[in-house]
Amino acid sequence: MGEAVVVVMNTLDRGQEIHGWLMRTLQQAINDSDPQLAEHFFAELEQHRPEALRYFRKTEF
C-alpha cells in the first residue's frame, strides 16, 4: 500500500484528480487487502496528504 500512497501524492502534485481507472484500481486494492493494510494506507494519506481522503469517503444518501 505504500506505493499507492505515493501514486496518490504524485497524482495530486501534478494537479490531477483521482478518478477513472486509478480510482477503481485503488478501491479494488483497498477492498482486497488485509484490513490492517487498508488502515495503514489511510493513516499514511492522513499524515502526508489529508486532502486526498475526500476521494475515499463514501457518499451518504
C-alpha positions in Angstrom: 0.0 0.0 0.0 3.0 2.3 0.3 3.2 2.6 -3.4 -0.4 3.5 -3.6 0.2 6.4 -1.2 3.0 7.6 -3.5 0.8 7.3 -6.6 -1.9 9.4 -4.9 0.6 12.0 -3.8 2.2 12.2 -7.2 -1.2 12.5 -8.9 -2.2 15.4 -6.7 1.2 17.0 -7.1 0.6 17.1 -10.8 -2.8 18.9 -10.2 -4.8 15.9 -11.4 -7.9 14.4 -9.9 -8.1 10.8 -8.7 -10.8 9.2 -10.8 -11.4 6.7 -13.5 -9.1 3.7 -13.7 -6.9 5.0 -10.9 -9.8 5.3 -8.5 -11.2 1.9 -9.5 -7.7 0.3 -9.1 -7.1 1.9 -5.7 -10.5 1.0 -4.4 -10.2 -2.6 -5.5 -6.7 -2.8 -3.8 -8.2 -1.5 -0.6 -11.2 -3.9 -0.8 -8.9 -6.9 -1.5 -6.3 -6.0 1.1 -6.0 -7.1 4.7 -7.8 -4.6 6.8 -4.6 -3.6 8.6 -3.0 -2.7 5.3 -6.0 -0.6 4.3 -5.8 1.2 7.7 -2.1 1.8 7.1 -2.9 3.3 3.7 -5.4 5.7 5.2 -3.1 6.6 8.1 -0.3 7.5 5.6 -2.7 9.6 3.5 -3.9 11.4 6.6 -0.3 12.2 7.5 1.0 13.2 4.1 -1.9 14.3 2.0 -5.1 14.6 4.2 -7.0 16.3 1.4 -6.8 13.1 -0.6 -9.1 11.3 1.9 -12.1 13.1 0.3 -11.7 10.7 -2.6 -12.3 7.7 -0.4 -15.2 8.8 1.7 -18.5 7.2 0.9 -21.3 9.5 -0.1 -24.4 9.0 2.1 -27.8 9.4 0.5 
